Amino acid sequence: MILNKPIKILNWNACSLKANENELFNFLTVNNVHIAIITKTYLKPNMKLKYDPKYVVHRNDRIQGSGETKVIETLGVEVQTELGILFIAAAYLPFQCTREHKNYFKGDLQKLTRNRSKFFIIGDFNAKHRSWNNSRSNSNGKILFNDCSSGYYSILSPNSPTCFSSLRNPSVFNYNKANWERYKTHIERNFNNKLDLQNEVNIDSALEALKCAIVDARNYSVPKAQLKFDSPIIDENLQLLIRLKNVRRRQYQRSRDPVFKTIFKDLQKEIKHRFTLLRNQNFETKVEKLKPYSKPFRKLSKMLKKPSKPIPVLKDGERFIVSNEQKAQRLAQQFESVHNSNLNFVSPIENKFTRLFDLISSQNILPEEIIETNLNEIKSIIKNFKSMKAPGDDGIFNILIKHLPESTMEFLVKIFNCCFEIAYFPKLWKNAKITPILKPDKNPAEV
């Protein structure tokens, strides 16, 4: 069957599809939708959807994996049209790419976009960038924007922001209005707490699954905070300029004509200049509204008076380190060498474990009778956590750990005890963001 009429496509980030399937199929019928791209369905292979003879359901539940891509969860169909085959794919990237995942993300984008002439990739990449009306950019957004600049495809986005960030708190969720019973129920229904924990790989997989379950439950049960968006608004002239730049870039990519390259570069400089003017104008308007001696005024004054300290080129012996990646690696090596002391010094923790080992050896006590935790101990420790302490890379605040259901807490205890038993510290717990602070009167260029 060849479609010779406009195709209506729906994109929906469902956050649990099962409870809303009747409304979904009614919406599809009333609005005559041909193809629905639905992500974050929270469906498991044994869950069945309502049958509708007008639609064919294609599913790729997370348990089944992503197919040919490594980090993007994808599922696509090919539609025969008068202009040829049109490839339409649903895509979802649930996390921010770091380290080797950045290369996986770039490779997945190329697999999806380089081998097809007509396609739509629809979904949620968790990618923020000013080019599609976000107040700031993140790792995924920069990768997507740079890949899009190659000219193989264009990005379509709403004219208004779809995600807001707080200047004071990295969380965009209002935990004061969270439905914690809903949160616990969602985790109990969607997380398998009977996963195997026999080896290191099992433990890492279980922790990754637990992290995803907590994040999904948070998105399902904690409402988003209503925050004011004060990023510069892109006017119609600037939008037209951006479209024109994209057209000239694609023309240059196809023809390699230096004239198109010159026009593209000039337009890029003009757009950058316009963005600078918009940001300055927005800043001036904000300053004019500040009341003298108010708290925002004092905070802004302190920030402007504080001199900026850019990271200079680092000197390592006779070698100079220029790139940010090389600087980060060298600083990491320095931190590692500092914390691996060669002095004849034994820490109190080492003394404690030495005494414990001697006790086990002398009294024939089974290790699991001593090095083992229990549910009450874990609960008492978690209870003393600060609820809104800054989270790690996973974005999970302590308040989400405090409200875990009993069954998940017991599974967490099981993970701890398995780590004690095989003497393993999971990889997921080793990730941290470290900010080096320069000491007074120290040369910033020396490692």
C-alpha positions in Angstrom: 0.0 0.0 0.0 1.4 3.4 -1.1 0.4 6.5 0.9 -0.4 9.4 -1.3 -1.7 11.8 1.3 -0.2 13.7 4.2 0.9 11.5 7.2 -0.2 12.5 10.7 2.4 11.5 13.3 2.0 11.7 17.0 5.0 11.9 19.4 4.2 11.2 23.1 6.5 10.7 26.1 3.9 8.5 28.0 5.5 7.8 31.4 3.4 4.7 31.7 1.2 3.7 28.8 -1.0 0.9 30.3 -3.1 3.2 32.4 -3.9 5.6 29.5 -4.3 3.2 26.6 -8.1 3.8 26.2 -7.5 7.6 25.9 -4.6 7.0 23.5 -6.6 4.9 21.0 -9.5 7.3 21.3 -7.2 10.2 20.5 -5.7 8.3 17.6 -9.1 7.6 16.1 -10.6 11.1 16.6 -7.6 12.9 15.2 -7.0 10.3 12.4 -3.3 9.7 13.4 -1.5 7.4 11.1 1.7 6.7 13.1 2.2 7.2 16.9 5.7 7.3 18.3 5.5 6.5 22.0 8.5 6.4 24.4 8.8 5.6 28.1 5.8 3.2 28.0 7.1 1.2 31.1 5.7 -1.9 29.3 7.1 -5.4 30.0 6.9 -8.3 27.5 4.1 -10.0 29.3 1.9 -6.9 29.2 -0.7 -6.8 26.5 -2.2 -3.6 24.9 -5.8 -3.1 23.8 -6.4 -4.5 20.3 -7.5 -2.0 17.6 -7.9 -3.4 14.1 -6.9 -0.1 12.5 -3.4 -0.1 14.1 -0.4 -2.5 14.2 1.7 -2.2 17.3 5.5 -2.6 17.1 7.2 -2.7 20.5 10.8 -2.7 21.8 10.6 -3.1 25.5 13.8 -2.1 27.3 14.4 -5.7 28.4 14.9 -6.7 24.8 17.7 -4.3 24.1 18.1 -1.7 21.4 19.1 -3.7 18.3 21.8 -2.2 16.1 22.4 0.9 18.2 24.4 0.9 21.4 23.0 3.6 23.6 19.9 4.9 21.8 16.8 2.7 22.2 15.2 2.6 18.8 12.5 0.9 16.8 11.6 1.9 13.2 9.2 1.2 10.4 9.4 1.8 6.6 6.5 3.5 4.9 6.1 3.3 1.1 5.1 6.8 -0.3 4.8 8.3 -3.7 8.3 9.8 -3.2 9.9 6.5 -2.2 10.5 4.7 1.1 10.2 6.9 4.2 11.9 5.5 7.4 10.2 6.6 10.7 11.9 5.6 14.0 11.1 6.0 17.6 14.2 6.9 19.7 15.0 7.3 23.4 18.2 8.1 25.2 17.6 7.8 29.0 20.9 9.3 30.3 23.6 11.8 29.7 26.5 10.4 27.7 30.0 10.5 29.3 33.3 9.1 28.3 33.0 6.2 25.8 29.2 6.7 25.7 29.8 9.9 23.8 31.3 7.9 20.9 28.5 5.4 21.1 26.0 8.2 20.8 27.8 9.7 17.8 27.9 6.3 16.1 24.2 5.6 16.8 23.3 9.0 15.2 25.3 8.1 12.1 23.8 4.7 11.8 20.3 6.2 11.9 20.9 9.1 9.6 23.7 8.4 7.1 22.3 5.4 5.2 18.9 6.8 4.4 17.7 9.6 2.2 14.2 10.1 3.7 13.7 9.6 7.4 12.2 11.0 10.7 13.9 10.1 14.0 11.3 11.1 16.6 11.6 10.8 20.4 13.5 12.0 23.4 17.3 12.3 23.5 17.5 14.2 26.7 19.4 16.8 24.7 19.4 20.5 25.7 20.7 23.2 23.5 20.0 26.9 23.0 19.3 26.2 19.3 16.1 24.6 20.2 15.0 27.0 23.0 16.7 25.6 26.1 18.2 28.0 28.6 21.5 26.0 28.6 23.2 23.1 26.8 24.1 19.7 28.1 26.4 16.9 26.8 23.8 15.2 24.7 22.6 18.5 23.2 26.2 19.5 22.1 26.7 16.1 20.5 23.4 16.3 18.6 24.0 19.9 17.5 27.5 19.1 16.2 26.3 16.1 14.3 23.4 18.0 12.9 25.8 20.7 11.6 27.1 18.1 9.2 24.1 18.9 7.0 22.6 15.4 6.7 19.4 16.3 8.6 17.6 19.1 10.4 16.2 19.3 13.9 12.5 20.3 14.4 11.6 21.5 17.8 8.8 23.5 19.4 9.0 27.3 19.5 8.6 27.3 23.3 10.9 25.6 25.8 10.0 22.0 26.8 12.3 21.7 29.8 13.2 24.3 32.5 16.2 24.4 34.7 16.7 26.1 38.1 19.5 28.5 38.6 19.7 27.5 42.3 19.0 23.8 42.3 19.8 21.2 39.6 16.5 19.6 40.2 13.4 20.6 38.2 11.1 18.5 40.3 8.9 19.7 43.1 9.5 17.1 45.8 7.2 18.9 48.3 4.2 17.8 46.1 5.4 14.3 45.4 3.0 11.3 45.5 5.2 8.9 47.5 2.7 6.1 47.6 2.6 6.3 43.8 6.4 6.3 43.7 6.7 3.2 45.9 4.0 1.3 43.9 5.6 2.2 40.6 9.0 0.8 41.7 7.4 -2.4 43.2 5.6 -3.0 39.9 8.4 -2.3 37.5 11.6 -3.4 39.3 12.6 -7.0 39.6 14.1 -7.4 43.1 15.0 -11.1 42.4 17.9 -10.4 40.1 20.9 -12.7 40.3 23.9 -11.2 42.3 26.5 -13.9 42.0 29.3 -11.9 40.4 30.5 -8.4 39.6 28.7 -8.2 36.3 25.4 -9.1 37.9 25.9 -6.5 40.7 26.6 -3.7 38.1 23.6 -4.7 36.0 21.3 -4.8 39.1 22.5 -1.3 40.2 21.9 0.1 36.7 18.4 -1.4 36.6 17.7 0.0 40.1 18.9 3.4 39.0 16.6 3.4 36.0 13.7 2.2 38.1 14.2 5.1 40.6 14.5 7.7 37.8 11.4 6.4 36.0 9.4 6.3 39.3 10.5 9.9 40.0 9.4 11.1 36.6 6.0 9.3 37.1 5.2 10.5 40.7 7.0 13.8 41.3 5.6 16.9 39.5 7.8 19.3 37.6 8.5 22.6 39.3 7.0 25.7 37.6 10.1 27.8 36.9 10.5 31.1 35.1 12.3 30.9 31.8 14.4 34.0 31.2 16.6 32.9 28.2 16.7 35.3 25.3 13.8 34.9 23.0 14.7 34.2 19.4 12.8 36.6 17.1 11.5 35.7 13.7 14.4 37.4 11.8 16.9 35.3 13.7 15.0 32.1 13.2 14.9 32.9 9.4 18.6 33.6 9.5 19.3 30.2 11.2 17.1 28.4 8.6 19.0 30.2 5.8 22.4 29.2 7.3 21.2 25.5 7.4 20.2 25.7 3.8 23.5 27.1 2.7 25.4 24.6 4.8 23.5 21.7 3.2 24.2 23.2 -0.3 27.9 23.3 0.5 27.9 19.8 1.9 26.4 18.5 -1.4 28.2 20.6 -3.9 31.5 21.6 -2.1 31.1 25.0 -3.8 33.4 27.5 -1.9 30.9 30.2 -2.5 28.3 28.4 -0.3 30.9 27.8 2.3 31.8 31.5 2.5 28.0 32.4 2.8 27.5 29.8 5.4 30.5 31.1 7.5 29.3 34.7 7.2 25.8 33.7 8.3 27.2 31.7 11.3 29.2 34.8 12.4 26.2 37.0 12.1 24.0 34.6 14.1 26.6 34.4 16.8 26.7 38.2 16.9 22.9 38.4 17.2 22.9 35.9 20.0 25.5 38.0 21.9 23.3 41.1 21.5 20.3 39.2 22.7 22.1 38.0 25.8 23.4 41.4 26.6 20.0 43.0 26.1 18.5 40.4 28.4 21.2 41.0 31.0 20.6 44.8 30.9 16.9 44.3 31.3 17.5 42.1 34.3 19.9 44.5 36.0 17.5 47.5 35.5 14.8 45.6 37.4 17.0 44.9 40.4 16.5 47.0 43.5 19.6 48.5 45.1 20.8 46.7 48.3 18.4 43.8 47.6 19.7 40.2 47.9 19.8 39.6 44.1 21.6 42.9 43.6 24.3 42.0 46.2 24.7 38.5 44.7 25.2 39.9 41.2 27.7 42.5 42.5 29.7 39.9 44.2 29.8 37.8 41.1 30.9 40.7 38.8 33.6 41.8 41.3 35.1 38.3 41.5 37.8 38.0 38.9 37.5 35.2 36.4 40.2 32.5 36.6 40.4 30.5 33.3 42.4 27.3 33.4 45.7 28.1 31.7 47.9 25.8 29.7 49.4 23.3 32.2 53.1 22.6 32.4 54.1 19.0 33.2 57.9 19.0 33.3 58.9 20.0 29.8 55.6 19.1 28.3 52.7 21.5 27.8 49.1 20.3 28.2 46.5 22.3 26.1 43.3 20.4 25.6 40.7 20.1 28.4 40.6 16.3 28.1 44.4 16.0 28.6 44.2 18.4 31.5 41.5 16.3 33.2 43.6 13.1 32.6 46.7 14.7 34.1 44.8 16.0 37.1 43.3 12.6 37.6 46.8 11.0 37.6 47.9 13.6 40.1 45.0 12.9 42.5 45.6 9.1 42.2 49.3 9.5 43.0 48.5 11.7 46.0 46.1 9.2 47.4 48.4 6.2 46.9 51.0 7.1 49.6 54.2 5.1 49.7 54.9 6.1 53.3 54.9 3.5 56.0 51.6 4.7 57.3 48.6 2.5 58.2 45.2 4.1 58.3 42.7 3.4 61.1 40.5 1.6 58.7 43.3 -0.8 57.7 44.0 -1.4 61.4 40.3 -2.2 62.0 40.2 -4.7 59.2 43.5 -6.3 60.3 42.1 -6.8 63.8 38.9 -8.2 62.3 40.7 -10.6 60.1 42.9 -11.8 63.0 39.7 -12.3 65.1 38.1 -14.4 62.3 41.3 -16.5 61.9 41.7 -17.2 65.6 38.1 -18.0 66.5 37.0 -19.8 63.3 34.1 -17.4 62.9 32.4 -17.4 59.5 33.0 -14.1 57.6 29.3 -13.6 56.9 28.6 -13.5 60.6 30.7 -10.4 61.0 31.0 -8.5 57.6 27.3 -8.3 56.9 24.7 -5.6 57.2 20.9 -5.8 57.8 17.8 -3.8 56.9 17.6 -2.0 60.3 21.2 -0.8 60.0 20.7 0.5 56.4 17.5 2.2 57.3 19.1 4.0 60.3 22.0 5.2 58.0 19.6 6.4 55.2 17.4 8.2 57.8 20.3 10.5 58.6 20.9 11.5 55.0 20.3 15.1 54.1 17.2 14.9 51.8 18.3 17.5 49.2 22.0 17.0 49.2 23.5 17.5 45.8 23.2 14.3 43.7 25.8 12.6 41.6 25.8 11.9 37.8 22.6 9.9 38.1 20.6 12.9 39.5 19.1 10.8 42.3 18.5 12.9 45.5 18.7 11.3 48.9 14.9 11.9 49.4 14.3 9.3 46.6 16.4 6.8 48.5 14.5 7.5 51.8 11.2 6.7 50.2 12.1 3.4 48.6 9.7 0.6 49.3 10.5 -2.1 51.8 11.2 -4.8 49.2 13.7 -2.5 47.3 15.4 -1.7 50.6 15.9 -5.4 51.2 17.3 -5.8 47.8 19.7 -3.0 48.5 20.8 -4.8 51.7 21.4 -7.9 49.5 23.6 -5.9 47.2 25.7 -4.6 50.0 26.2 -8.1 51.5 27.1 -9.6 48.1 29.7 -6.8 47.7 31.1 -7.7 51.1 31.2 -11.4 50.3 33.2 -11.0 47.0 35.1 -7.9 48.1 33.8 -5.7 45.2 33.0 -2.0 44.9 30.6 -1.4 42.0 31.7 0.7 39.1 28.5 2.9 39.3 29.5 4.1 42.8 33.0 5.1 41.6 31.8 8.0 39.3 32.2 11.4 40.8 32.6 15.0 39.7 35.8 16.6 41.1 36.5 20.3 41.0 40.1 21.3 41.6 40.5 24.4 43.7 43.7 26.4 43.4 45.5 27.2 46.6 46.5 30.8 47.3 49.9 31.9 46.0 50.2 28.8 43.8 51.1 28.8 40.1 48.0 27.7 38.2 50.1 26.4 35.3 52.0 23.8 37.3 50.6 20.4 37.9 
